[in-house]
């Protein structure tokens, strides 16, 4: 079970809406929905019930947790809290390409593409 799936499930359970959960988790809505689908497939049970748009009143949540989702929520919170922090990414600052490759330097010749300073 992926920690990101659990974080996305917790965002859904807190926000009760895919778009708000995606904003809270700083990912796309498609990523949130895919994570939820993968988590439900792995567990073999439905965790979230989606209300039809015609049934939703103004201000009412469009997603509700099923009894299995309510029971799984504390376990998900515990697993996320117990997970080790992400490892820092290796590497330094990337340098932008100038668009031209480096020309070979010939001894005694001025550097290519450089103007000499006049007096």
Secondary structure, DSSP 8 states (H G I E B T S, - for coil): --HHHHHHHHHHHHHSSHHHHHHHHTS-HHHHHHHHHHHHHHHTS--EEE--TTT--TT--SEEE-HHHHHHHHHHHHHHHHS---------------SS------TTS--TT------
